[in-house]
Amino acid sequence: MDIKKLTANAWLPNLSAQQAWLFVGVFAVFVAAIISLNN
């Protein structure tokens, strides 16, 4: 995706660790939403 590449290019040099935690948080929310929808 273009947005993912743009955010990665903009954040990786400065906020690599912060981006990693943000991605983990977003992924956790996404998985929780899928689980709640399936149930």
PyMOL Python script that loads the backbone (N, CA, C, O; Angstrom):
from pymol import cmd

cmd.read_pdbstr("""\
ATOM      1  N   MET A   1       0.837  -1.196   0.000  1.00  0.00           N
ATOM      2  CA  MET A   1       0.000   0.000   0.000  1.00  0.00           C
ATOM      3  C   MET A   1       0.877   1.253   0.000  1.00  0.00           C
ATOM      4  O   MET A   1       1.947   1.275   0.609  1.00  0.00           O
ATOM      5  N   ASP A   2       0.414   2.278  -0.682  1.00  0.00           N
ATOM      6  CA  ASP A   2       1.191   3.520  -0.748  1.00  0.00           C
ATOM      7  C   ASP A   2       1.242   4.215   0.607  1.00  0.00           C
ATOM      8  O   ASP A   2       2.287   4.740   0.992  1.00  0.00           O
ATOM      9  N   ILE A   3       0.118   4.227   1.342  1.00  0.00           N
ATOM     10  CA  ILE A   3       0.098   4.907   2.646  1.00  0.00           C
ATOM     11  C   ILE A   3       1.082   4.230   3.590  1.00  0.00           C
ATOM     12  O   ILE A   3       1.807   4.907   4.320  1.00  0.00           O
ATOM     13  N   LYS A   4       1.114   2.912   3.583  1.00  0.00           N
ATOM     14  CA  LYS A   4       2.031   2.189   4.474  1.00  0.00           C
ATOM     15  C   LYS A   4       3.480   2.539   4.134  1.00  0.00           C
ATOM     16  O   LYS A   4       4.300   2.736   5.031  1.00  0.00           O
ATOM     17  N   LYS A   5       3.795   2.615   2.836  1.00  0.00           N
ATOM     18  CA  LYS A   5       5.165   2.956   2.438  1.00  0.00           C
ATOM     19  C   LYS A   5       5.505   4.384   2.840  1.00  0.00           C
ATOM     20  O   LYS A   5       6.613   4.654   3.302  1.00  0.00           O
ATOM     21  N   LEU A   6       4.548   5.304   2.663  1.00  0.00           N
ATOM     22  CA  LEU A   6       4.817   6.702   3.018  1.00  0.00           C
ATOM     23  C   LEU A   6       5.042   6.846   4.514  1.00  0.00           C
ATOM     24  O   LEU A   6       5.969   7.538   4.935  1.00  0.00           O
ATOM     25  N   THR A   7       4.210   6.204   5.322  1.00  0.00           N
ATOM     26  CA  THR A   7       4.369   6.314   6.771  1.00  0.00           C
ATOM     27  C   THR A   7       5.668   5.642   7.207  1.00  0.00           C
ATOM     28  O   THR A   7       6.359   6.137   8.097  1.00  0.00           O
ATOM     29  N   ALA A   8       5.996   4.513   6.581  1.00  0.00           N
ATOM     30  CA  ALA A   8       7.236   3.825   6.941  1.00  0.00           C
ATOM     31  C   ALA A   8       8.446   4.695   6.592  1.00  0.00           C
ATOM     32  O   ALA A   8       9.382   4.811   7.384  1.00  0.00           O
ATOM     33  N   ASN A   9       8.421   5.307   5.401  1.00  0.00           N
ATOM     34  CA  ASN A   9       9.543   6.156   4.997  1.00  0.00           C
ATOM     35  C   ASN A   9       9.656   7.393   5.878  1.00  0.00           C
ATOM     36  O   ASN A   9      10.761   7.869   6.138  1.00  0.00           O
ATOM     37  N   ALA A  10       8.526   7.918   6.339  1.00  0.00           N
ATOM     38  CA  ALA A  10       8.546   9.138   7.137  1.00  0.00           C
ATOM     39  C   ALA A  10       8.938   8.843   8.584  1.00  0.00           C
ATOM     40  O   ALA A  10       9.575   9.674   9.231  1.00  0.00           O
ATOM     41  N   TRP A  11       8.561   7.660   9.100  1.00  0.00           N
ATOM     42  CA  TRP A  11       8.744   7.384  10.526  1.00  0.00           C
ATOM     43  C   TRP A  11       9.977   6.547  10.848  1.00  0.00           C
ATOM     44  O   TRP A  11      10.588   6.731  11.901  1.00  0.00           O
ATOM     45  N   LEU A  12      10.346   5.642   9.967  1.00  0.00           N
ATOM     46  CA  LEU A  12      11.437   4.730  10.305  1.00  0.00           C
ATOM     47  C   LEU A  12      12.726   5.438  10.720  1.00  0.00           C
ATOM     48  O   LEU A  12      13.347   5.003  11.690  1.00  0.00           O
ATOM     49  N   PRO A  13      13.164   6.496  10.046  1.00  0.00           N
ATOM     50  CA  PRO A  13      14.419   7.130  10.451  1.00  0.00           C
ATOM     51  C   PRO A  13      14.343   7.771  11.835  1.00  0.00           C
ATOM     52  O   PRO A  13      15.350   7.837  12.540  1.00  0.00           O
ATOM     53  N   ASN A  14      13.152   8.247  12.234  1.00  0.00           N
ATOM     54  CA  ASN A  14      13.036   9.024  13.465  1.00  0.00           C
ATOM     55  C   ASN A  14      12.358   8.247  14.588  1.00  0.00           C
ATOM     56  O   ASN A  14      12.786   8.329  15.740  1.00  0.00           O
ATOM     57  N   LEU A  15      11.311   7.498  14.270  1.00  0.00           N
ATOM     58  CA  LEU A  15      10.474   6.893  15.308  1.00  0.00           C
ATOM     59  C   LEU A  15      10.310   5.396  15.078  1.00  0.00           C
ATOM     60  O   LEU A  15       9.197   4.875  15.149  1.00  0.00           O
ATOM     61  N   SER A  16      11.398   4.710  14.808  1.00  0.00           N
ATOM     62  CA  SER A  16      11.284   3.291  14.490  1.00  0.00           C
ATOM     63  C   SER A  16      10.677   2.510  15.652  1.00  0.00           C
ATOM     64  O   SER A  16       9.773   1.699  15.447  1.00  0.00           O
ATOM     65  N   ALA A  17      11.166   2.747  16.872  1.00  0.00           N
ATOM     66  CA  ALA A  17      10.648   2.017  18.026  1.00  0.00           C
ATOM     67  C   ALA A  17       9.203   2.418  18.294  1.00  0.00           C
ATOM     68  O   ALA A  17       8.364   1.573  18.606  1.00  0.00           O
ATOM     69  N   GLN A  18       8.915   3.716  18.172  1.00  0.00           N
ATOM     70  CA  GLN A  18       7.557   4.188  18.422  1.00  0.00           C
ATOM     71  C   GLN A  18       6.602   3.623  17.373  1.00  0.00           C
ATOM     72  O   GLN A  18       5.471   3.256  17.690  1.00  0.00           O
ATOM     73  N   GLN A  19       7.059   3.555  16.132  1.00  0.00           N
ATOM     74  CA  GLN A  19       6.204   2.998  15.085  1.00  0.00           C
ATOM     75  C   GLN A  19       5.932   1.520  15.353  1.00  0.00           C
ATOM     76  O   GLN A  19       4.825   1.035  15.119  1.00  0.00           O
ATOM     77  N   ALA A  20       6.941   0.812  15.841  1.00  0.00           N
ATOM     78  CA  ALA A  20       6.752  -0.607  16.130  1.00  0.00           C
ATOM     79  C   ALA A  20       5.666  -0.795  17.178  1.00  0.00           C
ATOM     80  O   ALA A  20       4.791  -1.646  17.017  1.00  0.00           O
ATOM     81  N   TRP A  21       5.712  -0.002  18.263  1.00  0.00           N
ATOM     82  CA  TRP A  21       4.684  -0.118  19.305  1.00  0.00           C
ATOM     83  C   TRP A  21       3.329   0.294  18.759  1.00  0.00           C
ATOM     84  O   TRP A  21       2.321  -0.334  19.083  1.00  0.00           O
ATOM     85  N   LEU A  22       3.282   1.348  17.928  1.00  0.00           N
ATOM     86  CA  LEU A  22       2.007   1.788  17.346  1.00  0.00           C
ATOM     87  C   LEU A  22       1.429   0.692  16.462  1.00  0.00           C
ATOM     88  O   LEU A  22       0.228   0.425  16.507  1.00  0.00           O
ATOM     89  N   PHE A  23       2.278   0.055  15.657  1.00  0.00           N
ATOM     90  CA  PHE A  23       1.808  -1.018  14.781  1.00  0.00           C
ATOM     91  C   PHE A  23       1.274  -2.187  15.597  1.00  0.00           C
ATOM     92  O   PHE A  23       0.250  -2.775  15.250  1.00  0.00           O
ATOM     93  N   VAL A  24       1.977  -2.529  16.696  1.00  0.00           N
ATOM     94  CA  VAL A  24       1.514  -3.620  17.562  1.00  0.00           C
ATOM     95  C   VAL A  24       0.149  -3.273  18.149  1.00  0.00           C
ATOM     96  O   VAL A  24      -0.738  -4.125  18.208  1.00  0.00           O
ATOM     97  N   GLY A  25      -0.022  -2.019  18.585  1.00  0.00           N
ATOM     98  CA  GLY A  25      -1.301  -1.601  19.157  1.00  0.00           C
ATOM     99  C   GLY A  25      -2.424  -1.663  18.135  1.00  0.00           C
ATOM    100  O   GLY A  25      -3.508  -2.168  18.427  1.00  0.00           O
ATOM    101  N   VAL A  26      -2.167  -1.150  16.940  1.00  0.00           N
ATOM    102  CA  VAL A  26      -3.193  -1.164  15.883  1.00  0.00           C
ATOM    103  C   VAL A  26      -3.535  -2.601  15.502  1.00  0.00           C
ATOM    104  O   VAL A  26      -4.703  -2.934  15.304  1.00  0.00           O
ATOM    105  N   PHE A  27      -2.515  -3.448  15.401  1.00  0.00           N
ATOM    106  CA  PHE A  27      -2.744  -4.847  15.040  1.00  0.00           C
ATOM    107  C   PHE A  27      -3.564  -5.553  16.116  1.00  0.00           C
ATOM    108  O   PHE A  27      -4.447  -6.350  15.797  1.00  0.00           O
ATOM    109  N   ALA A  28      -3.278  -5.268  17.388  1.00  0.00           N
ATOM    110  CA  ALA A  28      -4.031  -5.882  18.485  1.00  0.00           C
ATOM    111  C   ALA A  28      -5.496  -5.462  18.431  1.00  0.00           C
ATOM    112  O   ALA A  28      -6.389  -6.289  18.618  1.00  0.00           O
ATOM    113  N   VAL A  29      -5.743  -4.176  18.175  1.00  0.00           N
ATOM    114  CA  VAL A  29      -7.128  -3.688  18.072  1.00  0.00           C
ATOM    115  C   VAL A  29      -7.820  -4.344  16.872  1.00  0.00           C
ATOM    116  O   VAL A  29      -8.989  -4.719  16.957  1.00  0.00           O
ATOM    117  N   PHE A  30      -7.106  -4.478  15.771  1.00  0.00           N
ATOM    118  CA  PHE A  30      -7.673  -5.082  14.562  1.00  0.00           C
ATOM    119  C   PHE A  30      -8.054  -6.539  14.822  1.00  0.00           C
ATOM    120  O   PHE A  30      -9.139  -6.979  14.440  1.00  0.00           O
ATOM    121  N   VAL A  31      -7.158  -7.287  15.475  1.00  0.00           N
ATOM    122  CA  VAL A  31      -7.448  -8.692  15.785  1.00  0.00           C
ATOM    123  C   VAL A  31      -8.627  -8.779  16.753  1.00  0.00           C
ATOM    124  O   VAL A  31      -9.502  -9.630  16.590  1.00  0.00           O
ATOM    125  N   ALA A  32      -8.654  -7.900  17.762  1.00  0.00           N
ATOM    126  CA  ALA A  32      -9.774  -7.914  18.718  1.00  0.00           C
ATOM    127  C   ALA A  32     -11.090  -7.629  18.010  1.00  0.00           C
ATOM    128  O   ALA A  32     -12.110  -8.238  18.332  1.00  0.00           O
ATOM    129  N   ALA A  33     -11.079  -6.703  17.040  1.00  0.00           N
ATOM    130  CA  ALA A  33     -12.303  -6.389  16.301  1.00  0.00           C
ATOM    131  C   ALA A  33     -12.765  -7.594  15.485  1.00  0.00           C
ATOM    132  O   ALA A  33     -13.960  -7.884  15.438  1.00  0.00           O
ATOM    133  N   ILE A  34     -11.843  -8.292  14.850  1.00  0.00           N
ATOM    134  CA  ILE A  34     -12.205  -9.475  14.058  1.00  0.00           C
ATOM    135  C   ILE A  34     -12.786 -10.550  14.973  1.00  0.00           C
ATOM    136  O   ILE A  34     -13.789 -11.179  14.636  1.00  0.00           O
ATOM    137  N   ILE A  35     -12.159 -10.762  16.127  1.00  0.00           N
ATOM    138  CA  ILE A  35     -12.647 -11.782  17.060  1.00  0.00           C
ATOM    139  C   ILE A  35     -14.051 -11.425  17.534  1.00  0.00           C
ATOM    140  O   ILE A  35     -14.927 -12.288  17.590  1.00  0.00           O
ATOM    141  N   SER A  36     -14.267 -10.164  17.873  1.00  0.00           N
ATOM    142  CA  SER A  36     -15.592  -9.751  18.353  1.00  0.00           C
ATOM    143  C   SER A  36     -16.631  -9.892  17.245  1.00  0.00           C
ATOM    144  O   SER A  36     -17.775 -10.257  17.516  1.00  0.00           O
ATOM    145  N   LEU A  37     -16.248  -9.606  16.000  1.00  0.00           N
ATOM    146  CA  LEU A  37     -17.191  -9.745  14.892  1.00  0.00           C
ATOM    147  C   LEU A  37     -17.508 -11.221  14.642  1.00  0.00           C
ATOM    148  O   LEU A  37     -18.649 -11.567  14.338  1.00  0.00           O
ATOM    149  N   ASN A  38     -16.508 -12.085  14.768  1.00  0.00           N
ATOM    150  CA  ASN A  38     -16.746 -13.505  14.545  1.00  0.00           C
ATOM    151  C   ASN A  38     -17.629 -14.091  15.647  1.00  0.00           C
ATOM    152  O   ASN A  38     -18.420 -15.001  15.396  1.00  0.00           O
ATOM    153  N   ASN A  39     -17.493 -13.575  16.847  1.00  0.00           N
ATOM    154  CA  ASN A  39     -18.320 -14.071  17.950  1.00  0.00           C
ATOM    155  C   ASN A  39     -19.640 -13.313  17.966  1.00  0.00           C
ATOM    156  O   ASN A  39     -20.490 -13.572  18.818  1.00  0.00           O
TER     157      ASN A  39
END
""", "prot")
cmd.dss("prot")
cmd.show_as("cartoon", "prot")
cmd.util.cbc("prot")
cmd.orient("prot")
